[in-house]
Amino acid sequence: MSVVEQYARAHIVTETSEGQNAVPVVLRYDPETDPRSVRIGLPGPHEWEFSRELLERGLRAPARSGAVEIWPCGRVQAVLEFHSTQGVTVVQFDSKALVRFLRRTYTVAATPVPH
């Protein structure tokens, strides 16, 4: 099985983020490490791991598991909120990028391993 790695742009939401530019984000799925989890790498050393199922649920309706909360924001965006001891990071994505990433993870997971 191969790793799915997709680059996307997202907005990190802050109290003063009026008109803030998008930042690069990497979406990663490695079925050999854990076929149930996805990772999102934010700028700097910030990477979050959570269940693929949570991401899927959160694109349709608010969903939370542990330190990660995901919900749709209007018709074309989704918000991911990450809680840590340093505070809360809120990241806004175009839903299309997350849906495309999820589809790729299920395609890779369904591909048989050649012998």
Backbone as a printed PyTorch tensor [residue, N CA C, xyz], in Angstrom:
tensor([[[  0.8400,  -1.1830,   0.0000],
         [  0.0000,   0.0000,   0.0000],
         [  0.8790,   1.2380,   0.0000]],

        [[  0.3730,   2.2720,  -0.6200],
         [  1.1750,   3.4800,  -0.6760],
         [  0.5900,   4.5750,   0.2130]],

        [[  1.4460,   5.4830,   0.5790],
         [  1.0600,   6.6040,   1.4230],
         [  0.3610,   7.6520,   0.5570]],

        [[ -0.7040,   8.2360,   1.0800],
         [ -1.3800,   9.3420,   0.4120],
         [ -0.9060,  10.6190,   1.0830]],

        [[ -0.3730,  11.5160,   0.2860],
         [  0.0610,  12.8050,   0.8150],
         [ -0.4800,  13.8660,  -0.1260]],

        [[ -1.2540,  14.7560,   0.4300],
         [ -1.8820,  15.7970,  -0.3780],
         [ -1.6070,  17.1550,   0.2590]],

        [[ -1.1770,  18.0770,  -0.5570],
         [ -0.9260,  19.4290,  -0.0650],
         [ -2.1620,  20.2750,  -0.3010]],

        [[ -2.4700,  21.1300,   0.6560],
         [ -3.6460,  21.9870,   0.5640],
         [ -3.3050,  23.3460,   1.1590]],

        [[ -4.2140,  24.2670,   0.9960],
         [ -4.0780,  25.5840,   1.6170],
         [ -5.2230,  25.7030,   2.6120]],

        [[ -4.9420,  26.3290,   3.7260],
         [ -5.9540,  26.5080,   4.7600],
         [ -5.7120,  27.8480,   5.4440]],

        [[ -6.6950,  28.3040,   6.1580],
         [ -6.5750,  29.5420,   6.9270],
         [ -6.5460,  29.1920,   8.4030]],

        [[ -5.5230,  29.6560,   9.1010],
         [ -5.4930,  29.5100,  10.5510],
         [ -6.2460,  30.7150,  11.1040]],

        [[ -7.3050,  30.4440,  11.8280],
         [ -8.1970,  31.4970,  12.3150],
         [ -7.6960,  31.9880,  13.6700]],

        [[ -7.5130,  33.2940,  13.7730],
         [ -7.1380,  33.9150,  15.0420],
         [ -8.0590,  35.1130,  15.2650]],

        [[ -7.9650,  35.7160,  16.4180],
         [ -8.7930,  36.8800,  16.7150],
         [ -8.4930,  38.0340,  15.7600]],

        [[ -7.2850,  38.0820,  15.2340],
         [ -6.8980,  39.1710,  14.3370],
         [ -6.6560,  38.6850,  12.9180]],

        [[ -7.3590,  37.6450,  12.4880],
         [ -7.0650,  37.0390,  11.1880],
         [ -7.8580,  37.6240,  10.0320]],

        [[ -8.3330,  38.8380,  10.1680],
         [ -9.0410,  39.4710,   9.0630],
         [ -8.1520,  39.5120,   7.8290]],

        [[ -8.5740,  38.8490,   6.7630],
         [ -7.8410,  38.8710,   5.5110],
         [ -6.5190,  38.1200,   5.5230]],

        [[ -6.3010,  37.2650,   6.5020],
         [ -5.0380,  36.5230,   6.5750],
         [ -4.8920,  35.6050,   5.3660]],

        [[ -3.6710,  35.4860,   4.8670],
         [ -3.4080,  34.6200,   3.7210],
         [ -3.4700,  33.1530,   4.1330]],

        [[ -3.6760,  32.3270,   3.1390],
         [ -3.7020,  30.8870,   3.3750],
         [ -2.2970,  30.3800,   3.6830]],

        [[ -2.2310,  29.3020,   4.4410],
         [ -0.9540,  28.6720,   4.7730],
         [ -0.9350,  27.2710,   4.1710]],

        [[  0.2640,  26.7480,   3.8530],
         [  0.3460,  25.3870,   3.3180],
         [  0.1410,  24.3580,   4.4250]],

        [[ -0.6000,  23.3200,   4.0820],
         [ -0.9130,  22.2370,   5.0110],
         [ -0.7060,  20.9280,   4.2670]],

        [[ -0.2390,  19.9070,   4.9700],
         [ -0.1100,  18.5920,   4.3400],
         [ -1.0800,  17.6230,   5.0140]],

        [[ -1.8420,  16.9300,   4.1770],
         [ -2.7730,  15.8920,   4.6250],
         [ -2.1010,  14.5600,   4.3240]],

        [[ -2.0520,  13.6700,   5.2930],
         [ -1.2750,  12.4380,   5.1220],
         [ -2.0490,  11.2350,   5.6510]],

        [[ -1.9600,  10.1550,   4.8780],
         [ -2.5710,   8.8860,   5.2660],
         [ -1.5790,   7.7820,   4.9570]],

        [[ -1.2150,   7.0190,   5.9820],
         [ -0.2850,   5.9020,   5.8150],
         [ -0.9630,   4.6380,   6.3300]],

        [[ -1.5480,   3.8470,   5.4210],
         [ -2.2940,   2.6660,   5.8500],
         [ -1.4410,   1.6160,   6.5450]],

        [[ -0.1350,   1.6230,   6.3090],
         [  0.7210,   0.6380,   6.9770],
         [  0.9800,   1.0140,   8.4290]],

        [[  1.0310,   2.3120,   8.7210],
         [  1.2250,   2.7590,  10.0970],
         [ -0.0620,   2.5780,  10.8930]],

        [[ -1.1790,   3.1060,  10.3710],
         [ -2.4860,   2.9500,  11.0110],
         [ -3.5660,   3.2300,   9.9770]],

        [[ -4.2600,   2.2040,   9.4940],
         [ -5.2550,   2.4010,   8.4440],
         [ -6.4910,   3.1710,   8.9070]],

        [[ -6.6190,   3.4210,  10.2030],
         [ -7.7880,   4.1480,  10.7010],
         [ -7.5040,   5.6290,  10.9330]],

        [[ -6.2590,   6.0640,  10.7930],
         [ -5.8940,   7.4340,  11.1470],
         [ -5.4090,   8.2520,   9.9570]],

        [[ -5.6160,   9.5620,  10.0670],
         [ -5.0660,  10.5250,   9.1240],
         [ -4.2490,  11.5290,   9.9280]],

        [[ -3.3740,  12.2410,   9.2370],
         [ -2.5480,  13.2670,   9.8950],
         [ -2.6850,  14.5670,   9.1160]],

        [[ -2.6600,  15.6560,   9.8560],
         [ -2.6590,  16.9760,   9.2440],
         [ -1.4710,  17.7300,   9.7980]],

        [[ -0.5780,  18.1370,   8.8990],
         [  0.6040,  18.8830,   9.2910],
         [  0.4170,  20.3570,   8.9980]],

        [[  0.4990,  21.1600,  10.0440],
         [  0.3970,  22.6090,   9.9180],
         [  1.8060,  23.1960,   9.8310]],

        [[  1.9390,  24.4590,   9.4520],
         [  3.2780,  25.0660,   9.4000],
         [  3.9990,  24.9250,  10.7460]],

        [[  5.2960,  24.6860,  10.6650],
         [  6.0820,  24.4670,  11.8770],
         [  6.0090,  23.0050,  12.2640]],

        [[  6.2900,  22.7050,  13.5000],
         [  6.3330,  21.3030,  13.9280],
         [  4.9670,  20.7540,  14.3560]],

        [[  3.9000,  21.3890,  13.9080],
         [  2.5650,  21.0180,  14.3860],
         [  1.9320,  19.9620,  13.4860]],

        [[  1.7080,  18.7830,  14.0370],
         [  1.0450,  17.7150,  13.2960],
         [  0.0150,  17.0800,  14.2170]],

        [[ -1.1520,  16.8490,  13.6700],
         [ -2.2460,  16.2530,  14.4410],
         [ -2.6510,  14.9380,  13.7990]],

        [[ -2.9020,  13.9450,  14.6170],
         [ -3.3590,  12.6450,  14.1360],
         [ -4.7130,  12.3610,  14.7690]],

        [[ -5.6480,  11.9090,  13.9450],
         [ -6.9840,  11.5730,  14.4310],
         [ -7.6270,  10.6070,  13.4490]],

        [[ -8.7810,  10.0830,  13.8150],
         [ -9.3860,   9.0300,  13.0000],
         [ -9.9300,   9.5670,  11.6780]],

        [[ -9.7700,   8.7690,  10.6690],
         [-10.2980,   9.0920,   9.3440],
         [-11.8190,   9.2060,   9.4100]],

        [[-12.4200,   8.3700,  10.2300],
         [-13.8760,   8.3780,  10.3930],
         [-14.3450,   9.7050,  10.9950]],

        [[-13.5740,  10.2850,  11.9190],
         [-13.9260,  11.5830,  12.4980],
         [-13.9320,  12.6620,  11.4180]],

        [[-12.9350,  12.6510,  10.5530],
         [-12.8790,  13.6230,   9.4620],
         [-14.1020,  13.4800,   8.5660]],

        [[-14.4500,  12.2640,   8.2430],
         [-15.6110,  12.0240,   7.3820],
         [-16.9020,  12.5140,   8.0440]],

        [[-17.1140,  12.1730,   9.3080],
         [-18.3140,  12.6190,  10.0340],
         [-18.3610,  14.1360,  10.1490]],

        [[-17.2050,  14.7470,  10.4440],
         [-17.1460,  16.1840,  10.6490],
         [-17.4170,  17.0150,   9.4080]],

        [[-17.3020,  16.4220,   8.2400],
         [-17.6320,  17.1440,   7.0130],
         [-19.1400,  17.2410,   6.8070]],

        [[-19.9100,  16.3810,   7.4900],
         [-21.3720,  16.3770,   7.3640],
         [-22.0780,  17.0620,   8.5200]],

        [[-21.4950,  16.9410,   9.7370],
         [-22.1240,  17.4890,  10.9430],
         [-21.0350,  17.6430,  11.9990]],

        [[-21.2470,  18.5000,  12.9990],
         [-20.2200,  18.6540,  14.0310],
         [-19.8590,  17.3120,  14.6750]],

        [[-18.5530,  17.0760,  14.8240],
         [-18.0650,  15.8180,  15.4020],
         [-16.8230,  16.1220,  16.2290]],

        [[-16.6800,  15.4000,  17.3330],
         [-15.5180,  15.6170,  18.1950],
         [-15.0230,  14.2850,  18.7330]],

        [[-13.7090,  14.1890,  18.8500],
         [-13.0810,  13.0410,  19.4810],
         [-11.8150,  13.5470,  20.1470]],

        [[-11.7600,  13.4390,  21.4580],
         [-10.5780,  13.8940,  22.1820],
         [-10.3080,  15.3590,  21.9420]],

        [[ -9.1110,  15.6670,  21.4600],
         [ -8.6610,  17.0520,  21.2860],
         [ -8.9990,  17.6350,  19.9210]],

        [[ -9.7510,  16.9100,  19.0950],
         [-10.0480,  17.3670,  17.7370],
         [-11.5540,  17.4960,  17.5420]],

        [[-11.9540,  18.6540,  17.0170],
         [-13.3560,  18.8910,  16.6910],
         [-13.4340,  19.3740,  15.2540]],

        [[-14.4150,  18.8620,  14.5040],
         [-14.5560,  19.1890,  13.0820],
         [-16.0250,  19.4900,  12.8120]],

        [[-16.2790,  20.5190,  11.9980],
         [-17.6510,  20.8040,  11.6200],
         [-17.6850,  21.5140,  10.2680]],

        [[-18.8110,  21.3280,   9.5370],
         [-18.9680,  22.0500,   8.2770],
         [-19.2030,  23.5290,   8.5790]],

        [[-18.7330,  24.3810,   7.6940],
         [-18.9020,  25.8250,   7.8540],
         [-19.4710,  26.3470,   6.5370]],

        [[-20.7660,  26.5080,   6.4930],
         [-21.4080,  26.8690,   5.2340],
         [-21.4150,  25.6750,   4.2940]],

        [[-21.5500,  25.9560,   3.0230],
         [-21.6510,  24.8610,   2.0470],
         [-20.3210,  24.4090,   1.4850]],

        [[-19.2720,  25.2370,   1.6040],
         [-18.0280,  24.8990,   0.9130],
         [-16.8010,  24.8570,   1.8100]],

        [[-16.9780,  25.0500,   3.1040],
         [-15.8200,  25.0440,   3.9880],
         [-16.0480,  24.1350,   5.1860]],

        [[-14.9430,  23.7690,   5.8150],
         [-14.9810,  22.9700,   7.0320],
         [-13.9540,  23.5520,   8.0030]],

        [[-14.2510,  23.4240,   9.2810],
         [-13.3620,  23.9370,  10.3180],
         [-12.8540,  22.7690,  11.1470]],

        [[-11.5590,  22.7580,  11.3920],
         [-10.9410,  21.7780,  12.2830],
         [-10.3810,  22.5490,  13.4610]],

        [[-10.6960,  22.1000,  14.6530],
         [-10.2380,  22.7630,  15.8690],
         [ -9.4170,  21.7730,  16.6690]],

        [[ -8.1810,  22.1590,  16.9820],
         [ -7.2440,  21.2970,  17.6920],
         [ -6.9590,  21.8930,  19.0640]],

        [[ -7.1900,  21.1110,  20.1130],
         [ -6.9690,  21.5650,  21.4880],
         [ -5.6880,  20.9480,  22.0320]],

        [[ -4.8550,  21.7670,  22.6640],
         [ -3.6320,  21.2780,  23.2910],
         [ -3.3890,  22.0860,  24.5600]],

        [[ -2.3450,  21.7290,  25.2770],
         [ -2.0100,  22.4840,  26.4900],
         [ -1.5710,  23.9090,  26.1590]],

        [[ -1.1400,  24.1460,  24.9190],
         [ -0.7400,  25.4930,  24.5000],
         [ -1.9240,  26.3510,  24.0760]],

        [[ -3.0990,  25.7520,  23.9520],
         [ -4.2760,  26.5070,  23.5410],
         [ -5.0450,  25.7870,  22.4480]],

        [[ -5.7770,  26.5610,  21.6800],
         [ -6.6310,  26.0280,  20.6260],
         [ -6.1690,  26.5770,  19.2880]],

        [[ -6.0650,  25.6990,  18.2890],
         [ -5.7510,  26.1140,  16.9210],
         [ -6.9750,  25.8170,  16.0670]],

        [[ -7.4580,  26.8290,  15.3660],
         [ -8.6360,  26.6920,  14.5130],
         [ -8.1900,  26.8720,  13.0730]],

        [[ -8.5060,  25.8850,  12.2340],
         [ -8.0540,  25.8850,  10.8450],
         [ -9.2640,  25.7110,   9.9400]],

        [[ -9.3720,  26.5820,   8.9370],
         [-10.4980,  26.5300,   8.0140],
         [-10.0120,  26.0540,   6.6450]],

        [[-10.6880,  25.0320,   6.1060],
         [-10.3420,  24.4180,   4.8210],
         [-11.4840,  24.5640,   3.8300]],

        [[-11.1550,  24.4970,   2.5510],
         [-12.1850,  24.2480,   1.5450],
         [-12.5560,  22.7820,   1.6850]],

        [[-13.8210,  22.4990,   1.8170],
         [-14.2740,  21.1100,   1.9930],
         [-13.8290,  20.2200,   0.8430]],

        [[-13.7750,  20.7790,  -0.3750],
         [-13.3830,  19.9810,  -1.5420],
         [-12.0340,  19.3080,  -1.3410]],

        [[-11.0760,  20.0260,  -0.7620],
         [ -9.7380,  19.4560,  -0.5610],
         [ -9.7970,  18.2790,   0.4070]],

        [[-10.5950,  18.4010,   1.4600],
         [-10.7020,  17.3190,   2.4380],
         [-11.4500,  16.1190,   1.8640]],

        [[-12.4890,  16.3670,   1.0750],
         [-13.2410,  15.2720,   0.4410],
         [-12.3460,  14.5360,  -0.5540]],

        [[-11.5810,  15.2780,  -1.3410],
         [-10.6650,  14.6600,  -2.3160],
         [ -9.6300,  13.7900,  -1.5860]],

        [[ -9.0990,  14.3050,  -0.4930],
         [ -8.1410,  13.5470,   0.3070],
         [ -8.7780,  12.2670,   0.8400]],

        [[ -9.9670,  12.3660,   1.4190],
         [-10.6440,  11.1700,   1.9370],
         [-10.8670,  10.1300,   0.8450]],

        [[-11.3130,  10.5680,  -0.3240],
         [-11.5290,   9.6270,  -1.4410],
         [-10.2380,   8.9020,  -1.7890]],

        [[ -9.1390,   9.6450,  -1.8150],
         [ -7.8490,   9.0170,  -2.1310],
         [ -7.4640,   7.9920,  -1.0650]],

        [[ -7.7660,   8.2680,   0.2200],
         [ -7.4100,   7.3120,   1.2720],
         [ -8.2030,   6.0220,   1.1080]],

        [[ -9.4640,   6.1280,   0.7240],
         [-10.2730,   4.9200,   0.5560],
         [ -9.8620,   4.1510,  -0.7060]],

        [[ -9.4190,   4.8480,  -1.7290],
         [ -8.9360,   4.1810,  -2.9370],
         [ -7.6740,   3.3850,  -2.6320]],

        [[ -6.7390,   3.9870,  -1.9100],
         [ -5.4940,   3.3000,  -1.5420],
         [ -5.7870,   2.1200,  -0.6320]],

        [[ -6.6770,   2.3060,   0.3250],
         [ -6.9980,   1.2340,   1.2800],
         [ -7.6520,   0.0520,   0.5750]],

        [[ -8.3500,   0.3170,  -0.5260],
         [ -9.0430,  -0.7610,  -1.2320],
         [ -8.1600,  -1.4630,  -2.2650]],

        [[ -6.9950,  -0.9010,  -2.5600],
         [ -6.0950,  -1.4780,  -3.5570],
         [ -5.4160,  -2.7270,  -2.9830]],

        [[ -5.5520,  -3.8640,  -3.6700],
         [ -4.8960,  -5.0650,  -3.1690],
         [ -3.3710,  -4.9490,  -3.2360]],

        [[ -2.7130,  -5.5680,  -2.2930],
         [ -1.2530,  -5.5730,  -2.2470],
         [ -0.7350,  -6.6420,  -3.2010]],

        [[  0.1520,  -6.2880,  -4.1660],
         [  0.6830,  -7.3050,  -5.0850],
         [  1.6640,  -8.2270,  -4.3530]],

        [[  1.6770,  -9.4790,  -4.7790],
         [  2.5900, -10.4690,  -4.1490],
         [  3.7760, -10.7180,  -5.0310]]])
